[in-house]
């Protein structure tokens, strides 16, 4: 199984397929070879979306979004200036 996944991975790389697609395709082929059936294709989306339901995983993109909003509105510069006034350089 490892040999076939490695051959598919290297073949796709040589053909010039982007690395993200190459890893994804090789991973799907590996999962299919492990389960040898259709139950993987019905189980994989359930596991994927149940993993997305974690609070900490959902908090990371929202934290990044909040930082971007703060940068666009200029709040971060005012916060840094305020921190410099409080504690100095």
C-alpha positions in Angstrom: 0.0 0.0 0.0 2.8 2.4 0.9 4.5 1.8 -2.4 1.4 2.5 -4.4 0.7 5.8 -2.6 4.4 6.8 -2.9 4.3 6.0 -6.7 1.1 8.1 -7.1 2.5 10.9 -5.1 5.8 11.1 -7.1 4.0 10.6 -10.4 1.7 13.5 -9.7 4.7 15.7 -8.7 6.5 14.8 -11.9 3.4 15.7 -13.9 3.4 19.2 -12.3 0.3 18.9 -10.2 0.3 21.4 -7.3 1.6 19.9 -4.1 -1.7 20.5 -2.2 -3.7 18.5 -4.8 -0.9 15.8 -4.9 -1.0 15.3 -1.1 -4.9 15.2 -1.2 -5.1 12.7 -4.0 -2.4 10.5 -2.6 -4.2 10.6 0.8 -7.6 9.7 -0.6 -6.0 6.8 -2.5 -4.3 5.7 0.7 -7.5 5.8 2.6 -9.3 3.8 -0.1 -6.5 1.2 -0.1 -6.7 0.9 3.7 -10.5 0.3 3.9 -10.9 -1.4 0.5 -14.4 -0.3 0.1 -17.0 2.4 0.0 -17.4 2.8 3.8 -14.4 5.2 3.8 -16.2 7.6 1.5 -19.2 7.7 3.8 -17.2 7.9 7.0 -14.6 10.5 6.0 -17.0 13.5 5.7 -18.6 12.7 9.0 -15.2 12.6 10.7 -14.1 15.7 9.0 -17.1 17.8 9.9 -17.2 16.5 13.5 -13.7 17.6 13.9 -14.6 21.1 12.8 -17.2 21.4 15.6 -14.4 22.0 18.2 -14.6 25.4 19.9 -10.9 26.0 19.9 -10.6 25.2 16.2 -13.3 27.6 15.4 -11.8 30.3 17.6 -8.6 30.5 15.6 -10.0 31.9 12.4 -12.2 34.3 14.3 -9.2 35.5 16.3 -7.4 36.2 13.0 -10.4 37.9 11.6 -10.6 40.2 14.7 -6.9 41.1 14.2 -7.5 42.0 10.6 -10.5 44.1 11.4 -8.4 45.9 14.1 -5.6 46.5 11.6 -8.0 47.9 9.0 -9.7 50.3 11.4 -6.4 51.5 13.0 -7.2 50.3 16.5 -3.9 48.4 16.8 -1.8 51.5 16.3 -3.7 53.3 19.0 -3.3 50.2 21.3 0.4 50.1 20.8 0.7 53.9 21.4 -1.3 53.5 24.6 0.9 50.6 25.8 4.0 52.7 25.1 2.5 55.5 27.2 1.8 53.1 30.1 5.1 51.2 30.2 7.4 53.3 28.1 9.8 52.1 25.5 
